[in-house]
Amino acid sequence: MKTLVLLALGAFVTTLDNTIVAAGAPSIGRDLALDLDALQWIALGYMLPFAGLLPAGGALADRWGPRRTLTAALLAFGLGAAAGGLAGSLWLLVAARVLQGMAAAFLVPGLLSLLRTNLDARGRTLGAAVWTACLAAALALGPALGGVLSEYLGWAWIFFVNLPFVVAMLVLLPTVPGRAGGDTRAPPLAAMVLVTASLVLLTAALAEPRFALPLFAAGAALGVGFAVRERRARDRLVPAELTGNRVFAGSLGLQLLWGLGISGIFFFTPLLHQEFLGLGPVGAGLPLVLVAVAVVAATPLVPGAVAHHGPLRTVAAGLAVVGAGLLALAAVNAIPQIWPRVPGLVLIGAGSAFTVPMTSHALDVVAERHSGTASGLLTAARELSSALGVALIGAVLTAVRAARLEAGTAPPAALAGGYTTGLLTAAGLTFAGALLAVRVSKTRSADTSSPRDKRAVP
């Protein structure tokens, strides 16, 4: 039970920091005189180091053990939260967010390794459900909570609110069993530097169109260097047991597509609600609470769906429902009212609940000794897709909005037009994820287990 509580708190607070700034971003922008492009970096300052460092964080968690990893990560995360609340300029704020993102890159793999090592198969399914439900709840509740805090206490409390979670987890951590580090060898620092720099540069290329070409070229070159190094190295960052596992590789792709389809939309939804629907910071974030309610309501149905249809077909159905919800929002987005949006938001939440097996099934098919590395890679895929989603949907929204403004469209309607195009883009990515899940579900059972863990997978 203590492991589940620790997982729930960690999943919620690390995801909360992805979304809580969304509703408070306009207030931060006004106080610090920032434009839309600059506001993106408050989110990306957290997402980029989080995504980029996760493969290294997972590998180091396997070496150090979860207890030491989690203690250090929680202290750094709390320090970054306090610094963010006290920041008086964009660059100080972004620096604080970078520190939090770096800490989260070690915090999440350490927590997910407990899911694999401290729980049996049934407990892992429950733990994955708790983890995913908390992720979805934070994704949906973050904008509403950010709106309440920024409107009534000031935007600094968007960052200070992390501190009670950090304290609770530090108190709980010594009571949770955890294995010691299993590998005393020096970590492959060259591989860590290459993969981290590559992921950060590739994501930054989308966020900074002015420098997209050199950033993309540099990121791609470092990525190729990492791949070549991994092929030839005796001490690999990503074990061959993981790269050769087709189900695990497919799960990474599903995490990417799901995050691309959801994260950018959620980041810009409160902005649309304020600028197009005329809602305040609190009202702009509250509709997203419906997503969390739908996740909680649908979660009890997931085990039955997995038992009858298998984990990956369940994920495929969930992604298809999320895509349908995005299309439903796009169909009514031109209407400047909140109620027509409710069915789409409910579909997105309910469908997201059925994506739970992406994590639990992927961890089931890898050996326990690689649980930290596997957890880091899975979370890296999700967080990288979150950063890419904000950058991609932001680029689409900004381009369409600019074109409509040039055509003489009023600013609120121009923003709504860009958001509609973003919804259609996200829906296409989500449906692609559903097709990938169907394809991976047809993988032969011989290809779904790690070489040291030959368990059949449905």
Disulfide bonds with the S-S distance in Angstrom:
none
